[in-house]
Amino acid sequence: MSPLPEQLRFGSEAFGGSAKPLKLAFVTGQLDSLKAYKDSTVAMMRAAERHGHEVFALESHTLGWRHLEDGLSSVFAEAIHLRTRPDDHDWYREIGREWLPLKGFDAVLMRRDPPFDFEYLAATWLLERAEAEGVRVVNKPKALRDHSEKLAIAEFGHLIPPTLVASDMQRIQSFIDQQRDIILKPLDGMGGQGIFRIHRNDANRNSIVETLSQLGKRTIMAQKYLNEISQGDKRILLIGGKVVPFCLARIPKAGETRGNLSAGGTGVAQELSQRDREIAETLAPILMQRGLVLVGIDVIGDYLTEINVTSPTCMVEIRQQTGFDVAGACITALEHLCEEKI
């Protein structure tokens, strides 16, 4: 996959649609659990309709595969045909529902939220089988499996803060002694869940290490604490190999270490700094080449801390505060990709 051409409009202006209407399927969790006032998947569904495309939801638990006696195989799901509405409390109307093969869609977008558990893994296997049948899947299932949202930063050591990934409690304790003030987090967490800040003299230090590492049986991540978190944990979006010019700085509430919006952080949209852009432009073409069309990287101060590929968010907040139509840019990128041969 090549980055989008520069002449493609990429901003808050109206986006041109593709030459033909597309049938776009969004793989989600429970559809009724989506919070339309802030959900990026809903924003992309609405943008797809503005571009003249048909929108379907595939709840991930309905994905399956079958092989028949005639030798035909197919990945299928229960497809819910939608029409979106502007009311965030009643945001869609179901206009049809049937079991369909995925190869009947122009593109399938994997938008199920973490955790990356066995069911998520099984969904990537099924979607990879769909790819073999000619289905365009975004993000690429293999790339989803290959890029742990916490551990993928290891490839870009020159951009990240001092970091340790280990299960051995002695090594973790030594890292705490060396760095003096750290963040400790599980590799499979989301939304700030399970994240602790530990000072070298913290009275609860041993207990936290024992609990998170399950007494040395579970691999976790430790990172040097960055004081710049007070200015926000910046979510920067990469779309089709290009960098969205605005980020959402998620600023922790008073007395809190985590900037995650789900942990009470405040989202403030702002233009990218020179360092933000340097980091983002380093990653964007590399990740796009691997089939990661939509990525959300996290930057604190001058450092890359995470690479989010499963279901990146913050599109709604950026558009509300800057006018930049991130969801529309995603659909434009998808239109471009659908013009390419797989």
PEGIRA-V970203 format. One record per helix or strand of 2 or more residues. SS is the DSSP state (helix for helix, strand for strand). FROM is the first residue (numbers start at 1). LEN is the number of residues. Records with the same first field share a line. If there is no record, write none. Layout:
# PEGIRA-V970203
SS=FROM-LEN ; FROM-LEN
This chain:
# PEGIRA-V970203
strand=23-6 ; 54-6 ; 64-4 ; 73-12 ; 92-10 ; 107-4 ; 137-2 ; 163-4 ; 181-6 ; 196-4 ; 220-5 ; 233-7 ; 242-10 ; 266-6 ; 294-7 ; 303-6
helix=31-3 ; 40-11 ; 60-3 ; 102-3 ; 118-15 ; 141-6 ; 151-9 ; 169-11 ; 205-8 ; 227-5 ; 261-3 ; 274-16 ; 315-8 ; 326-13
